[in-house]
């Protein structure tokens, strides 16, 4: 058979392919010079998804809050997987396959089951990390799962509540953030931006950590109660078997009308409670709980207390910013919701410790702490400017600030774009065994995520036809 003209002329003359970008016509001649450049295609993609509100995901030690930016509260609160509860330390996750095996079912179920989204192809994702410094393997796995496997157009990482609560949640440029979560308390001074502007950022030399999280408080209560149950003491009856039971006992104690724990130890006041899991009776002494709270949160002489971390962070702040920072102290986190009047008792404790000692002589440890924080005495005596009450609950304040931030024009130079990630990332793993392990993990993850596959065969056929068409045009 002899064609009337050659293959190249037939391809340019007869083949017409649909254009991806709308214009004067939905069709263009294949092989013509009317193709979009990569920069123009990127601009078109950015214009498409920039009008769609991004998804906001806050990773916490005990729960993960998810929702859509522009909303006042998260839509769903998902329990944090045990392997991610101690971020940035994740000893159980060492390889990329292990990270992907945990994050893929989590993020895919968040998108499809909790947010009821068909897919993430038109929505950017804003990740609010639990700390200022997240492990690189955590970010790499987030990018792989969202950009490669779930076809998300872009990902933006926000390093911790300290970088977003003041400028976008409260409209303040300077302040001190006290974030008390499940395992630890984090304190950081924020400053450097214009009034109410977005240039405010945490001052890294002022970041301090204290092991005073809610789980540690429940663990300390377990130690005291279980020791007293064995040998007698301030508590009696059944022991507390787990941290969850300890949190339940503390919740019932703080809700009891006769508990009323104070900053300093007071007279004995026993409260009859029950262990949630076993429903066994347990007697808790209010003086013992006040003593534990004072030791973990309000004792300046204890270098692991929250009060010591707050004063240490404030003392490391530049002198010209101290007064502005001390005028806006913000307490956020789940433990702030849990412990009654934590802000008020913290201010009163610092004033009593660094103020004039009216009765008695301070202990040697307290005197040493007061001497090390002597420069902060004028600020504390005048009174720290605690922002109270907050416009939203302390446990969701960081997520709400990230939701406000997501409604603004996000910085393109700080986002990880799908096009750039796929162009720079290798198509295969480092070795064959890693590819095999990752495939096994993702195969199980797809089953756990319960992603619908009723029309998977038709989509595969359509994708194969598209690949064949691209190969044909590239000849």
C-alpha positions as a Python dict, from the first residue, in 0.01 Angstrom:
ca = {
    (1, 'X'): (0, 0, 0),
    (2, 'X'): (136, 337, -98),
    (3, 'X'): (11, 636, 106),
    (4, 'X'): (-43, 963, -75),
    (5, 'X'): (196, 1146, 162),
    (6, 'X'): (448, 1059, 430),
    (7, 'X'): (390, 967, 794),
    (8, 'X'): (510, 1300, 936),
    (9, 'X'): (283, 1503, 705),
    (10, 'X'): (-13, 1277, 785),
    (11, 'X'): (45, 1318, 1160),
    (12, 'X'): (65, 1700, 1141),
    (13, 'X'): (-234, 1729, 908),
    (14, 'X'): (-489, 1484, 1036),
    (15, 'X'): (-425, 1430, 1407),
    (16, 'X'): (-601, 1676, 1638),
    (17, 'X'): (-552, 1652, 2015),
    (18, 'X'): (-764, 1816, 2287),
    (19, 'X'): (-592, 2102, 2464),
    (20, 'X'): (-556, 2092, 2844),
    (21, 'X'): (-584, 2468, 2889),
    (22, 'X'): (-895, 2649, 2767),
    (23, 'X'): (-861, 2926, 2512),
    (24, 'X'): (-1018, 3034, 2187),
    (25, 'X'): (-1065, 2671, 2093),
    (26, 'X'): (-1068, 2342, 2282),
    (27, 'X'): (-856, 2182, 2012),
    (28, 'X'): (-514, 2244, 1869),
    (29, 'X'): (-322, 2083, 1588),
    (30, 'X'): (-87, 1816, 1720),
    (31, 'X'): (275, 1883, 1639),
    (32, 'X'): (222, 2257, 1596),
    (33, 'X'): (421, 2519, 1783),
    (34, 'X'): (124, 2619, 2003),
    (35, 'X'): (241, 2415, 2299),
    (36, 'X'): (261, 2572, 2642),
    (37, 'X'): (597, 2603, 2804),
    (38, 'X'): (656, 2441, 3142),
    (39, 'X'): (647, 2782, 3312),
    (40, 'X'): (312, 2868, 3158),
    (41, 'X'): (173, 2529, 3256),
    (42, 'X'): (290, 2581, 3612),
    (43, 'X'): (123, 2923, 3621),
    (44, 'X'): (-199, 2771, 3489),
    (45, 'X'): (-190, 2498, 3754),
    (46, 'X'): (-123, 2754, 4026),
    (47, 'X'): (-417, 2966, 3909),
    (48, 'X'): (-638, 2658, 3922),
    (49, 'X'): (-571, 2545, 4280),
    (50, 'X'): (-497, 2886, 4438),
    (51, 'X'): (-871, 2957, 4453),
    (52, 'X'): (-948, 2630, 4635),
    (53, 'X'): (-910, 2644, 5016),
    (54, 'X'): (-622, 2423, 5129),
    (55, 'X'): (-649, 2138, 5376),
    (56, 'X'): (-502, 2212, 5722),
    (57, 'X'): (-352, 1921, 5917),
    (58, 'X'): (-209, 1975, 6267),
    (59, 'X'): (6, 1691, 6401),
    (60, 'X'): (-14, 1663, 6779),
    (61, 'X'): (121, 1418, 7032),
    (62, 'X'): (-220, 1276, 7122),
    (63, 'X'): (-445, 1376, 6829),
    (64, 'X'): (-438, 1512, 6474),
    (65, 'X'): (-676, 1797, 6389),
    (66, 'X'): (-788, 1826, 6027),
    (67, 'X'): (-1014, 2062, 5839),
    (68, 'X'): (-1041, 2320, 5561),
    (69, 'X'): (-881, 2663, 5586),
    (70, 'X'): (-1119, 2949, 5653),
    (71, 'X'): (-1317, 2754, 5911),
    (72, 'X'): (-1313, 2840, 6282),
    (73, 'X'): (-1261, 2486, 6412),
    (74, 'X'): (-1129, 2156, 6278),
    (75, 'X'): (-1381, 1921, 6122),
    (76, 'X'): (-1234, 1604, 6267),
    (77, 'X'): (-995, 1507, 6547),
    (78, 'X'): (-809, 1184, 6470),
    (79, 'X'): (-601, 990, 6725),
    (80, 'X'): (-231, 1009, 6655),
    (81, 'X'): (-73, 672, 6563),
    (82, 'X'): (150, 545, 6846),
    (83, 'X'): (458, 556, 6623),
    (84, 'X'): (408, 932, 6566),
    (85, 'X'): (310, 1031, 6920),
    (86, 'X'): (665, 1121, 7024),
    (87, 'X'): (765, 1343, 6732),
    (88, 'X'): (1036, 1446, 6659),
    (89, 'X'): (1164, 1121, 6814),
    (90, 'X'): (1028, 818, 6624),
    (91, 'X'): (1253, 520, 6701),
    (92, 'X'): (1013, 272, 6538),
    (93, 'X'): (1034, 443, 6197),
    (94, 'X'): (1379, 409, 6043),
    (95, 'X'): (1333, 351, 5669),
    (96, 'X'): (1127, 540, 5407),
    (97, 'X'): (909, 232, 5362),
    (98, 'X'): (817, 236, 5731),
    (99, 'X'): (738, 608, 5724),
    (100, 'X'): (521, 566, 5413),
    (101, 'X'): (348, 264, 5563),
    (102, 'X'): (227, 480, 5854),
    (103, 'X'): (157, 810, 5679),
    (104, 'X'): (-7, 679, 5360),
    (105, 'X'): (-313, 517, 5525),
    (106, 'X'): (-337, 807, 5770),
    (107, 'X'): (-339, 1086, 5510),
    (108, 'X'): (-552, 899, 5259),
    (109, 'X'): (-816, 823, 5524),
    (110, 'X'): (-809, 1187, 5635),
    (111, 'X'): (-884, 1299, 5280),
    (112, 'X'): (-1148, 1042, 5187),
    (113, 'X'): (-1313, 934, 5512),
    (114, 'X'): (-1284, 1230, 5748),
    (115, 'X'): (-1297, 1524, 5506),
    (116, 'X'): (-1507, 1339, 5245),
    (117, 'X'): (-1295, 1463, 4955),
    (118, 'X'): (-1285, 1271, 4630),
    (119, 'X'): (-913, 1341, 4593),
    (120, 'X'): (-648, 1603, 4670),
    (121, 'X'): (-560, 1695, 4312),
    (122, 'X'): (-695, 2050, 4343),
    (123, 'X'): (-615, 2120, 4709),
    (124, 'X'): (-290, 2226, 4866),
    (125, 'X'): (-211, 2084, 5209),
    (126, 'X'): (-80, 2291, 5499),
    (127, 'X'): (105, 2077, 5756),
    (128, 'X'): (136, 2224, 6107),
    (129, 'X'): (425, 2042, 6269),
    (130, 'X'): (433, 1976, 6645),
    (131, 'X'): (776, 2132, 6702),
    (132, 'X'): (999, 2393, 6546),
    (133, 'X'): (1240, 2128, 6418),
    (134, 'X'): (1077, 1822, 6259),
    (135, 'X'): (1284, 1526, 6133),
    (136, 'X'): (1375, 1536, 5765),
    (137, 'X'): (1244, 1182, 5718),
    (138, 'X'): (900, 1298, 5836),
    (139, 'X'): (890, 1578, 5579),
    (140, 'X'): (1022, 1356, 5302),
    (141, 'X'): (754, 1097, 5366),
    (142, 'X'): (481, 1363, 5380),
    (143, 'X'): (594, 1492, 5040),
    (144, 'X'): (611, 1145, 4888),
    (145, 'X'): (267, 1044, 5010),
    (146, 'X'): (89, 1370, 4925),
    (147, 'X'): (268, 1476, 4606),
    (148, 'X'): (341, 1142, 4443),
    (149, 'X'): (80, 895, 4570),
    (150, 'X'): (-218, 1126, 4638),
    (151, 'X'): (-143, 1379, 4357),
    (152, 'X'): (-159, 1685, 4582),
    (153, 'X'): (-42, 1999, 4392),
    (154, 'X'): (162, 2155, 4676),
    (155, 'X'): (257, 2113, 5043),
    (156, 'X'): (352, 2387, 5289),
    (157, 'X'): (513, 2309, 5626),
    (158, 'X'): (457, 2539, 5926),
    (159, 'X'): (711, 2474, 6204),
    (160, 'X'): (509, 2459, 6523),
    (161, 'X'): (242, 2675, 6691),
    (162, 'X'): (502, 2930, 6802),
    (163, 'X'): (546, 3053, 6445),
    (164, 'X'): (178, 3109, 6367),
    (165, 'X'): (-38, 3169, 6677),
    (166, 'X'): (63, 3528, 6750),
    (167, 'X'): (62, 3687, 6400),
    (168, 'X'): (-236, 3501, 6252),
    (169, 'X'): (-435, 3392, 6556),
    (170, 'X'): (-414, 3711, 6763),
    (171, 'X'): (-268, 3975, 6530),
    (172, 'X'): (34, 4037, 6755),
    (173, 'X'): (392, 4089, 6649),
    (174, 'X'): (565, 4012, 6980),
    (175, 'X'): (489, 3773, 7260),
    (176, 'X'): (578, 3458, 7446),
    (177, 'X'): (419, 3124, 7352),
    (178, 'X'): (374, 2853, 7616),
    (179, 'X'): (260, 2532, 7445),
    (180, 'X'): (183, 2245, 7684),
    (181, 'X'): (98, 1919, 7509),
    (182, 'X'): (79, 1552, 7595),
    (183, 'X'): (447, 1489, 7668),
    (184, 'X'): (624, 1820, 7711),
    (185, 'X'): (591, 2195, 7740),
    (186, 'X'): (754, 2425, 7485),
    (187, 'X'): (830, 2793, 7547),
    (188, 'X'): (953, 3040, 7285),
    (189, 'X'): (973, 3417, 7244),
    (190, 'X'): (832, 3557, 6919),
    (191, 'X'): (936, 3886, 6764),
    (192, 'X'): (1102, 4061, 6475),
    (193, 'X'): (801, 4161, 6262),
    (194, 'X'): (597, 4474, 6218),
    (195, 'X'): (291, 4531, 6433),
    (196, 'X'): (39, 4265, 6341),
    (197, 'X'): (248, 4161, 6044),
    (198, 'X'): (351, 3821, 5923),
    (199, 'X'): (725, 3881, 5969),
    (200, 'X'): (716, 3766, 6333),
    (201, 'X'): (902, 3444, 6394),
    (202, 'X'): (1024, 3245, 6696),
    (203, 'X'): (1364, 3342, 6831),
    (204, 'X'): (1551, 3012, 6829),
    (205, 'X'): (1791, 3096, 7118),
    (206, 'X'): (1485, 3140, 7342),
    (207, 'X'): (1328, 2798, 7277),
    (208, 'X'): (1301, 2589, 7594),
    (209, 'X'): (1148, 2248, 7672),
    (210, 'X'): (1009, 2110, 7997),
    (211, 'X'): (895, 1750, 8063),
    (212, 'X'): (558, 1858, 8203),
    (213, 'X'): (308, 1720, 7953),
    (214, 'X'): (-29, 1579, 8048),
    (215, 'X'): (87, 1219, 8011),
    (216, 'X'): (382, 1284, 8241),
    (217, 'X'): (149, 1439, 8496),
    (218, 'X'): (-71, 1128, 8484),
    (219, 'X'): (240, 908, 8511),
    (220, 'X'): (353, 1096, 8820),
    (221, 'X'): (10, 1048, 8975),
    (222, 'X'): (32, 677, 8895),
    (223, 'X'): (366, 648, 9074),
    (224, 'X'): (233, 814, 9389),
    (225, 'X'): (-102, 632, 9391),
    (226, 'X'): (40, 287, 9312),
    (227, 'X'): (315, 327, 9571),
    (228, 'X'): (60, 435, 9831),
    (229, 'X'): (-170, 145, 9739),
    (230, 'X'): (116, -98, 9804),
    (231, 'X'): (249, 50, 10127),
    (232, 'X'): (-9, 300, 10246),
    (233, 'X'): (16, 675, 10225),
    (234, 'X'): (-171, 965, 10077),
    (235, 'X'): (-395, 745, 9863),
    (236, 'X'): (-568, 416, 9921),
    (237, 'X'): (-769, 140, 9754),
    (238, 'X'): (-701, 20, 9397),
    (239, 'X'): (-394, 126, 9193),
    (240, 'X'): (-410, 309, 8858),
    (241, 'X'): (-311, 62, 8582),
    (242, 'X'): (-240, 292, 8283),
    (243, 'X'): (-171, 649, 8177),
    (244, 'X'): (-519, 675, 8022),
    (245, 'X'): (-669, 582, 8359),
    (246, 'X'): (-447, 840, 8526),
    (247, 'X'): (-577, 1108, 8290),
    (248, 'X'): (-933, 996, 8363),
    (249, 'X'): (-874, 1017, 8739),
    (250, 'X'): (-721, 1365, 8702),
    (251, 'X'): (-1014, 1479, 8489),
    (252, 'X'): (-1260, 1358, 8753),
    (253, 'X'): (-1050, 1518, 9027),
    (254, 'X'): (-1037, 1860, 8859),
    (255, 'X'): (-1412, 1841, 8796),
    (256, 'X'): (-1487, 1756, 9160),
    (257, 'X'): (-1625, 2059, 9350),
    (258, 'X'): (-1425, 1987, 9665),
    (259, 'X'): (-1085, 1939, 9497),
    (260, 'X'): (-982, 2303, 9438),
    (261, 'X'): (-606, 2243, 9401),
    (262, 'X'): (-387, 2542, 9478),
    (263, 'X'): (-43, 2655, 9368),
    (264, 'X'): (120, 2560, 9699),
    (265, 'X'): (46, 2257, 9916),
    (266, 'X'): (-257, 2303, 10138),
    (267, 'X'): (-443, 2105, 10400),
    (268, 'X'): (-544, 1747, 10331),
    (269, 'X'): (-871, 1705, 10142),
    (270, 'X'): (-939, 1349, 10022),
    (271, 'X'): (-1157, 1296, 9716),
    (272, 'X'): (-1323, 962, 9642),
    (273, 'X'): (-1292, 873, 9271),
    (274, 'X'): (-1306, 565, 9048),
    (275, 'X'): (-1056, 421, 8799),
    (276, 'X'): (-1222, 440, 8451),
    (277, 'X'): (-1111, 98, 8321),
    (278, 'X'): (-1169, -111, 8633),
    (279, 'X'): (-1430, 107, 8809),
    (280, 'X'): (-1239, 41, 9131),
    (281, 'X'): (-1248, 311, 9400),
    (282, 'X'): (-941, 527, 9457),
    (283, 'X'): (-889, 803, 9712),
    (284, 'X'): (-686, 1103, 9597),
    (285, 'X'): (-547, 1362, 9836),
    (286, 'X'): (-586, 1720, 9711),
    (287, 'X'): (-265, 1820, 9889),
    (288, 'X'): (-75, 1549, 9701),
    (289, 'X'): (-211, 1668, 9364),
    (290, 'X'): (-123, 2029, 9449),
    (291, 'X'): (227, 1918, 9541),
    (292, 'X'): (272, 1739, 9207),
    (293, 'X'): (139, 2038, 9014),
    (294, 'X'): (367, 2273, 9204),
    (295, 'X'): (669, 2053, 9136),
    (296, 'X'): (607, 2009, 8762),
    (297, 'X'): (465, 2351, 8668),
    (298, 'X'): (516, 2627, 8924),
    (299, 'X'): (840, 2549, 9112),
    (300, 'X'): (1107, 2788, 8984),
    (301, 'X'): (1376, 2599, 9175),
    (302, 'X'): (1305, 2284, 8970),
    (303, 'X'): (1502, 2309, 8642),
    (304, 'X'): (1251, 2075, 8472),
    (305, 'X'): (942, 2280, 8563),
    (306, 'X'): (740, 2492, 8323),
    (307, 'X'): (799, 2807, 8532),
    (308, 'X'): (1176, 2762, 8508),
    (309, 'X'): (1152, 2714, 8129),
    (310, 'X'): (939, 3030, 8098),
    (311, 'X'): (1185, 3245, 8295),
    (312, 'X'): (1484, 3093, 8116),
    (313, 'X'): (1330, 3169, 7776),
    (314, 'X'): (1247, 3525, 7879),
    (315, 'X'): (1596, 3586, 8019),
    (316, 'X'): (1757, 3474, 7690),
    (317, 'X'): (1540, 3716, 7491),
    (318, 'X'): (1713, 4036, 7370),
    (319, 'X'): (1685, 4313, 7626),
    (320, 'X'): (1515, 4556, 7389),
    (321, 'X'): (1235, 4303, 7324),
    (322, 'X'): (1174, 4170, 7674),
    (323, 'X'): (910, 4420, 7778),
    (324, 'X'): (713, 4375, 7453),
    (325, 'X'): (740, 3996, 7477),
    (326, 'X'): (637, 3988, 7844),
    (327, 'X'): (329, 4200, 7768),
    (328, 'X'): (172, 3920, 7557),
    (329, 'X'): (208, 3573, 7709),
    (330, 'X'): (-12, 3311, 7539),
    (331, 'X'): (-84, 2964, 7680),
    (332, 'X'): (-195, 2706, 7423),
    (333, 'X'): (-218, 2329, 7407),
    (334, 'X'): (-440, 2052, 7538),
    (335, 'X'): (-297, 2057, 7892),
    (336, 'X'): (-395, 2424, 7929),
    (337, 'X'): (-757, 2322, 7872),
    (338, 'X'): (-717, 2032, 8112),
    (339, 'X'): (-558, 2198, 8417),
    (340, 'X'): (-792, 2459, 8572),
    (341, 'X'): (-663, 2818, 8583),
    (342, 'X'): (-311, 2726, 8476),
    (343, 'X'): (-236, 3079, 8351),
    (344, 'X'): (-356, 3254, 8666),
    (345, 'X'): (-167, 3022, 8897),
    (346, 'X'): (151, 3053, 8692),
    (347, 'X'): (150, 3434, 8716),
    (348, 'X'): (77, 3425, 9089),
    (349, 'X'): (352, 3170, 9151),
    (350, 'X'): (613, 3376, 8963),
    (351, 'X'): (511, 3692, 9144),
    (352, 'X'): (538, 3521, 9481),
    (353, 'X'): (877, 3367, 9398),
    (354, 'X'): (1050, 3667, 9240),
    (355, 'X'): (865, 3929, 9441),
    (356, 'X'): (935, 4049, 9789),
    (357, 'X'): (951, 3765, 10040),
    (358, 'X'): (708, 3887, 10304),
    (359, 'X'): (704, 3583, 10532),
    (360, 'X'): (996, 3357, 10612),
    (361, 'X'): (1320, 3303, 10432),
    (362, 'X'): (1327, 3132, 10089),
    (363, 'X'): (1499, 2799, 10051),
    (364, 'X'): (1850, 2778, 9912),
    (365, 'X'): (1728, 2646, 9574),
    (366, 'X'): (1467, 2920, 9542),
    (367, 'X'): (1722, 3184, 9639),
    (368, 'X'): (1963, 3055, 9373),
    (369, 'X'): (1687, 3063, 9110),
    (370, 'X'): (1588, 3415, 9209),
    (371, 'X'): (1948, 3531, 9178),
    (372, 'X'): (1981, 3382, 8828),
    (373, 'X'): (1660, 3554, 8714),
    (374, 'X'): (1725, 3879, 8900),
    (375, 'X'): (1704, 4085, 8579),
    (376, 'X'): (1343, 3970, 8526),
    (377, 'X'): (1220, 4083, 8867),
    (378, 'X'): (1089, 4424, 8750),
    (379, 'X'): (891, 4261, 8469),
    (380, 'X'): (741, 3995, 8696),
    (381, 'X'): (658, 4240, 8973),
    (382, 'X'): (469, 4461, 8730),
    (383, 'X'): (291, 4149, 8607),
    (384, 'X'): (312, 3939, 8295),
    (385, 'X'): (55, 4036, 8035),
    (386, 'X'): (-124, 3704, 7986),
    (387, 'X'): (-367, 3704, 7692),
    (388, 'X'): (-676, 3564, 7860),
    (389, 'X'): (-931, 3455, 7758),
    (390, 'X'): (-829, 3350, 7411),
    (391, 'X'): (-1077, 3391, 7124),
    (392, 'X'): (-1070, 3013, 7077),
    (393, 'X'): (-998, 2719, 7305),
    (394, 'X'): (-625, 2674, 7380),
    (395, 'X'): (-632, 2323, 7234),
    (396, 'X'): (-747, 2444, 6888),
    (397, 'X'): (-584, 2787, 6887),
    (398, 'X'): (-289, 2675, 6675),
    (399, 'X'): (-513, 2503, 6418),
    (400, 'X'): (-738, 2808, 6391),
    (401, 'X'): (-435, 3033, 6333),
    (402, 'X'): (-318, 2797, 6058),
    (403, 'X'): (-669, 2809, 5912),
    (404, 'X'): (-648, 3188, 5892),
    (405, 'X'): (-303, 3165, 5739),
    (406, 'X'): (-434, 2929, 5471),
    (407, 'X'): (-686, 3187, 5350),
    (408, 'X'): (-406, 3427, 5256),
    (409, 'X'): (-171, 3417, 4962),
    (410, 'X'): (76, 3147, 5059),
    (411, 'X'): (443, 3203, 4975),
    (412, 'X'): (523, 3006, 4661),
    (413, 'X'): (895, 2993, 4739),
    (414, 'X'): (827, 2808, 5066),
    (415, 'X'): (588, 2550, 4921),
    (416, 'X'): (693, 2212, 4788),
    (417, 'X'): (531, 2191, 4443),
    (418, 'X'): (435, 1858, 4291),
    (419, 'X'): (590, 1941, 3953),
    (420, 'X'): (927, 2028, 4107),
    (421, 'X'): (921, 1734, 4349),
    (422, 'X'): (845, 1476, 4081),
    (423, 'X'): (1104, 1627, 3849),
    (424, 'X'): (1376, 1617, 4114),
    (425, 'X'): (1287, 1292, 4291),
    (426, 'X'): (1406, 960, 4148),
    (427, 'X'): (1139, 743, 3995),
    (428, 'X'): (1269, 434, 4173),
    (429, 'X'): (1401, 371, 4520),
    (430, 'X'): (1761, 344, 4621),
    (431, 'X'): (1764, -30, 4573),
    (432, 'X'): (1536, -313, 4476),
    (433, 'X'): (1474, -435, 4831),
    (434, 'X'): (1357, -88, 4936),
    (435, 'X'): (1115, -79, 4642),
    (436, 'X'): (984, -422, 4738),
    (437, 'X'): (933, -321, 5104),
    (438, 'X'): (765, 5, 5006),
    (439, 'X'): (531, -177, 4768),
    (440, 'X'): (433, -420, 5043),
    (441, 'X'): (363, -139, 5289),
    (442, 'X'): (157, 59, 5041),
    (443, 'X'): (-37, -250, 4938),
    (444, 'X'): (-149, -296, 5297),
    (445, 'X'): (-205, 78, 5334),
    (446, 'X'): (-449, 85, 5044),
    (447, 'X'): (-657, -185, 5213),
    (448, 'X'): (-658, 0, 5544),
    (449, 'X'): (-750, 331, 5383),
    (450, 'X'): (-1058, 172, 5219),
    (451, 'X'): (-1018, 362, 4896),
    (452, 'X'): (-1288, 273, 4647),
    (453, 'X'): (-1170, 70, 4351),
    (454, 'X'): (-1493, -1, 4164),
    (455, 'X'): (-1383, 192, 3857),
    (456, 'X'): (-1010, 122, 3882),
    (457, 'X'): (-1004, -96, 3569),
    (458, 'X'): (-1166, 174, 3355),
    (459, 'X'): (-925, 435, 3491),
    (460, 'X'): (-631, 208, 3413),
    (461, 'X'): (-751, 161, 3057),
    (462, 'X'): (-799, 534, 3011),
    (463, 'X'): (-453, 601, 3154),
    (464, 'X'): (-302, 343, 2919),
    (465, 'X'): (-470, 509, 2622),
    (466, 'X'): (-332, 846, 2731),
    (467, 'X'): (19, 703, 2761),
    (468, 'X'): (-7, 546, 2416),
    (469, 'X'): (-126, 878, 2274),
    (470, 'X'): (166, 1066, 2429),
    (471, 'X'): (412, 810, 2294),
    (472, 'X'): (256, 840, 1951),
    (473, 'X'): (288, 1218, 1949),
    (474, 'X'): (647, 1207, 2068),
    (475, 'X'): (760, 1003, 1765),
}
